[in-house]
Amino acid sequence: MLGSGVNRYERWTKLLEMIAEDGQLEIEPTAEVLGVSTATIRRDFDELASQQLVTRTRGGACAHSVAYDLPLRFKVARHAPEKQRIAAAAAALVDSGVIVGLNGGTTTTEVARALATRADLNDDPRAAVTIVTNALNIASELVVRQHIRLVTTGGMTRTQSYELVGPIAAASLEAIALDVAILGVDAIDTHHGASAHNDGEAAINALMARRAKRLIIVADSSKLEKRALFRICPVGDIDTLVTDQTATPEQIKPFANAGVNVVRA
């Protein structure tokens, strides 16, 4: 039960997850499960339908003809404290003066914020990092940070994640050398490697990984031992996996055995 104290994006995220699982929801049972009024759920369904994320029915809502790779704005509240700790740990692995590649996503957005506020990078211009990203939201946050050199790729926008993908984005990255790439993923296991739901994102993420001397994957424990359709890279290409404290020894051991340095934040 979420209750009335949560914000609407948390509630919408939960509603979309429930619809993805069940296919259809009714207003009254959904209100009871989430601990809110039926009027609130009715408004939520109307809002989600207006954004073409669900199809409204007489007594509730059903799955729309979209894949439930949730838009970034609805993912922000999911595992937020864990992602902030992961981001701080990943940012701490970055040396001063290096070139960092960041893909899109909630965890890498937190990494960008952590890098932007690191005191040692703020105070000395010689310590400034260069950040290369294909994520429009990350670029918009970093462009006002005068101590960070910012490079963005071109490409076609993907509205789900605010990322730039496609051949123009690929051509941009082909001309760039990275010291470290910090990538968020949809899933990761030792057999399939790091993976993403979307083929365009996976292709750009794979290229970013190849252009880097060192690859850091940031993923909360809910993404471990999971697979998404499109592989980004095999586990052997990953230098460090940064995850959260709730990751179990059983989840971590296969990565450690594969030679990946695992950091629990």
C-alpha positions as CSV (number, residue, x, y, z in Angstrom):
1,M,0.0,0.0,0.0
2,L,1.4,3.4,-1.0
3,G,-1.0,5.7,0.8
4,S,-1.8,9.3,0.1
5,G,1.6,10.6,1.1
6,V,3.4,9.6,-2.0
7,N,3.7,11.8,-5.0
8,R,1.8,11.2,-8.2
9,Y,4.8,10.0,-10.2
10,E,5.4,7.2,-7.6
11,R,1.8,6.3,-7.9
12,W,1.8,6.4,-11.7
13,T,4.9,4.2,-11.8
14,K,3.2,1.7,-9.6
15,L,0.0,1.8,-11.7
16,L,1.9,1.2,-14.9
17,E,3.8,-1.7,-13.3
18,M,0.5,-3.2,-12.2
19,I,-1.1,-2.8,-15.6
20,A,2.0,-4.2,-17.3
21,E,1.6,-7.3,-15.1
22,D,-2.2,-7.7,-15.0
23,G,-3.2,-6.2,-18.4
24,Q,-6.2,-4.4,-16.9
25,L,-7.1,-2.6,-13.6
26,E,-10.4,-1.7,-12.0
27,I,-10.8,1.6,-10.1
28,E,-12.1,0.4,-6.8
29,P,-9.7,-2.6,-6.2
30,T,-6.8,-0.5,-7.4
31,A,-7.7,2.3,-5.0
32,E,-7.8,-0.2,-2.1
33,V,-4.5,-1.7,-3.0
34,L,-2.7,1.6,-3.2
35,G,-4.5,3.1,-0.2
36,V,-5.9,6.2,-2.0
37,S,-9.4,7.3,-2.9
38,T,-11.3,6.1,-6.0
39,A,-11.4,9.7,-7.2
40,T,-7.6,9.8,-7.1
41,I,-7.3,6.6,-9.1
42,R,-9.9,7.9,-11.6
43,R,-7.8,11.1,-12.2
44,D,-4.6,9.0,-12.5
45,F,-6.2,6.8,-15.1
46,D,-7.4,9.9,-17.0
47,E,-4.0,11.5,-16.9
48,L,-2.2,8.3,-18.1
49,A,-4.7,7.8,-20.8
50,S,-4.2,11.4,-22.0
51,Q,-0.5,10.6,-22.4
52,Q,-1.4,7.4,-24.3
53,L,0.2,5.2,-21.6
54,V,-3.0,3.3,-20.9
55,T,-6.4,2.9,-22.5
56,R,-9.3,4.0,-20.4
57,T,-12.2,1.6,-19.9
58,R,-15.6,2.1,-18.3
59,G,-14.5,0.9,-14.9
60,G,-10.7,1.4,-15.0
61,A,-7.9,1.1,-17.5
62,C,-6.1,-1.5,-19.6
63,A,-2.7,-1.7,-21.2
64,H,-2.1,0.5,-24.2
65,S,-0.3,-0.6,-27.3
66,V,3.1,0.7,-25.9
67,A,5.9,-1.3,-24.4
68,Y,6.1,-0.8,-20.7
69,D,9.7,0.5,-20.6
70,L,8.6,3.3,-18.3
71,P,9.3,6.9,-19.3
72,L,12.2,8.4,-17.4
73,R,10.0,10.9,-15.5
74,F,8.1,8.0,-14.0
75,K,11.2,6.1,-12.9
76,V,12.8,8.9,-10.8
77,A,11.2,7.7,-7.6
78,R,12.1,4.0,-7.9
79,H,14.9,2.9,-5.6
80,A,15.9,6.6,-5.3
81,P,18.1,6.4,-2.1
82,E,19.9,3.3,-3.4
83,K,20.6,5.1,-6.7
84,Q,22.0,8.1,-5.0
85,R,24.4,6.0,-2.9
86,I,25.4,4.0,-6.1
87,A,26.0,7.3,-7.9
88,A,28.1,8.7,-5.1
89,A,30.2,5.6,-5.1
90,A,30.6,5.6,-8.9
91,A,31.5,9.3,-8.9
92,A,34.2,8.6,-6.3
93,L,35.9,6.2,-8.7
94,V,36.5,9.0,-11.3
95,D,39.9,10.6,-11.3
96,S,40.3,14.3,-11.8
97,G,40.9,15.6,-15.4
98,V,39.5,12.5,-17.1
99,I,36.9,12.1,-19.9
100,V,33.8,10.3,-18.7
101,G,31.0,8.9,-20.9
102,L,27.5,8.8,-19.4
103,N,24.4,7.3,-21.0
104,G,20.9,8.2,-20.0
105,G,18.8,6.9,-17.1
106,T,18.0,7.7,-13.5
107,T,21.1,6.3,-11.9
108,T,23.5,7.9,-14.4
109,T,21.6,11.2,-13.9
110,E,22.5,10.9,-10.2
111,V,26.1,10.1,-11.2
112,A,26.2,13.4,-13.2
113,R,24.9,15.3,-10.2
114,A,27.5,13.6,-7.9
115,L,30.3,14.5,-10.3
116,A,29.0,18.1,-10.6
117,T,29.1,18.6,-6.8
118,R,32.4,16.9,-6.0
119,A,34.3,19.5,-4.1
120,D,37.7,18.5,-5.4
121,L,36.5,18.8,-9.0
122,N,34.8,22.1,-8.2
123,D,37.7,24.0,-6.7
124,D,40.6,23.3,-9.1
125,P,40.1,24.1,-12.8
126,R,42.9,21.7,-13.6
127,A,40.9,18.9,-12.0
128,A,37.8,19.4,-14.2
129,V,36.4,16.4,-15.9
130,T,35.0,16.2,-19.4
131,I,31.6,14.5,-19.6
132,V,30.4,13.1,-22.9
133,T,26.7,12.2,-22.9
134,N,23.9,11.3,-25.2
135,A,21.3,12.2,-22.6
136,L,19.5,15.5,-23.0
137,N,18.4,15.8,-19.4
138,I,22.0,15.2,-18.2
139,A,23.3,17.8,-20.6
140,S,20.7,20.4,-19.5
141,E,21.8,19.9,-15.9
142,L,25.5,20.1,-16.6
143,V,25.6,22.9,-19.1
144,V,25.4,25.5,-16.2
145,R,28.3,23.9,-14.4
146,Q,31.3,26.0,-15.6
147,H,33.9,23.6,-14.1
148,I,32.7,20.7,-16.2
149,R,33.5,20.4,-19.9
150,L,30.4,19.1,-21.6
151,V,30.2,17.2,-24.9
152,T,26.9,15.9,-26.3
153,T,26.3,13.6,-29.2
154,G,23.9,14.3,-32.0
155,G,21.2,11.8,-32.9
156,M,17.5,11.1,-32.8
157,T,15.7,11.7,-29.5
158,R,14.2,8.8,-27.7
159,T,11.4,10.3,-25.6
160,Q,11.3,7.4,-23.1
161,S,14.8,8.1,-21.8
162,Y,15.7,11.5,-23.2
163,E,18.6,9.8,-25.0
164,L,20.0,10.5,-28.5
165,V,20.4,7.4,-30.6
166,G,20.9,6.3,-34.1
167,P,23.7,6.7,-36.7
168,I,24.4,10.4,-35.9
169,A,24.9,9.6,-32.2
170,A,27.1,6.6,-33.3
171,A,29.2,8.8,-35.6
172,S,29.7,11.3,-32.8
173,L,31.0,8.6,-30.4
174,E,33.3,7.1,-33.1
175,A,35.3,10.3,-33.0
176,I,35.7,10.4,-29.2
177,A,38.0,8.6,-26.8
178,L,36.8,8.0,-23.3
179,D,38.9,7.3,-20.2
180,V,35.9,5.8,-18.4
181,A,32.3,5.0,-19.3
182,I,29.7,4.8,-16.6
183,L,26.6,3.1,-17.9
184,G,23.2,2.5,-16.5
185,V,21.5,-0.7,-17.7
186,D,18.1,-2.4,-17.6
187,A,19.5,-5.7,-16.6
188,I,22.7,-7.6,-16.0
189,D,23.8,-11.2,-15.5
190,T,27.0,-13.1,-16.1
191,H,25.7,-15.1,-19.1
192,H,24.0,-12.4,-21.2
193,G,26.1,-9.5,-19.8
194,A,24.7,-6.0,-19.5
195,S,21.5,-5.4,-21.5
196,A,18.8,-2.9,-22.4
197,H,15.2,-3.1,-23.5
198,N,15.7,-0.9,-26.5
199,D,17.9,-1.8,-29.4
200,G,18.9,1.8,-30.2
201,E,20.0,2.5,-26.6
202,A,21.8,-0.8,-26.5
203,A,23.8,0.0,-29.7
204,I,24.9,3.4,-28.4
205,N,25.7,2.1,-25.0
206,A,27.8,-0.7,-26.5
207,L,29.7,1.8,-28.6
208,M,30.3,4.1,-25.6
209,A,31.6,1.0,-23.7
210,R,34.0,0.2,-26.6
211,R,35.3,3.7,-26.7
212,A,36.3,3.7,-23.0
213,K,39.5,2.4,-21.4
214,R,37.5,1.4,-18.3
215,L,33.8,0.4,-17.9
216,I,31.7,0.9,-14.8
217,I,28.2,-0.4,-14.7
218,V,25.8,1.2,-12.2
219,A,22.7,-1.0,-11.3
220,D,20.6,-1.4,-8.2
221,S,20.1,-4.9,-7.0
222,S,16.7,-5.3,-8.6
223,K,18.5,-5.4,-12.0
224,L,21.0,-8.2,-11.0
225,E,20.5,-11.7,-12.4
226,K,18.1,-10.3,-15.0
227,R,18.2,-10.1,-18.8
228,A,16.8,-7.6,-21.2
229,L,16.5,-8.3,-24.9
230,F,19.4,-6.4,-26.3
231,R,23.0,-7.0,-25.1
232,I,25.2,-4.0,-24.4
233,C,28.4,-5.9,-23.6
234,P,29.5,-9.3,-22.2
235,V,30.4,-9.4,-18.5
236,G,34.1,-9.8,-19.3
237,D,34.2,-6.2,-20.6
238,I,33.0,-4.8,-17.3
239,D,35.7,-3.6,-14.9
240,T,33.5,-2.5,-12.0
241,L,29.8,-3.1,-11.0
242,V,28.4,-0.6,-8.5
243,T,25.2,-1.8,-6.8
244,D,23.4,-1.3,-3.5
245,Q,23.7,-2.8,-0.1
246,T,20.7,-5.1,-0.5
247,A,22.5,-7.1,-3.2
248,T,22.9,-10.6,-1.7
249,P,26.1,-12.6,-1.7
250,E,24.4,-15.0,-4.1
251,Q,23.8,-12.1,-6.6
252,I,27.3,-10.7,-6.3
253,K,29.4,-13.9,-6.3
254,P,29.0,-14.7,-10.0
255,F,30.2,-11.3,-11.0
256,A,33.2,-11.5,-8.7
257,N,34.0,-15.0,-10.1
258,A,33.9,-13.5,-13.5
259,G,36.6,-10.9,-12.6
260,V,34.3,-7.9,-12.0
261,N,35.2,-5.6,-9.1
262,V,31.9,-5.3,-7.2
263,V,31.2,-2.2,-5.1
264,R,28.2,-2.2,-2.7
265,A,27.2,1.3,-1.9
